[in-house]
């Protein structure tokens, strides 16, 4: 199951990169009215609440990214960091405001959410990740102790 989690995390990271690249190309495919709305919305100064939410979301996103890398390396702390940072993204994003995506970006985002749900369910309900991380940590400690 640890390999499944690691493969899903790799897929999630690849999908995030694809979504970011896709956003730059698909904005031109939106109807003119939506492109004008996006341009007009970019000129409006964000409110204090939006700035605070963006700052908190940036911190949570960084923690989530670090925890994904930790999941790939089978670190003990990564499980809880990923679960908590993923869950915290949702209430914080309520304060950001409206966002317009092309159907391609939206579809990719929904696939990403599906993968995220799979990772969360495996981390929460599957105990083998924690066991594998602890075994790896114990093995590393034993290797360090044997080196002296």
Secondary structure, DSSP 8 states (H G I E B T S, - for coil): -HHHHHHHHHHHHHHHHHHHHHHHHHGGGS-HHHHHHHHHHHHS---HHHHHHHHHHHHHHHHHHHHHHHHHTT-HHHHHHHHHHHHHHHHHHTTT------HHHHHHHHHHHHHHHHHHHHHHH-THHHHHHHHHHHHHHHHHHHH-
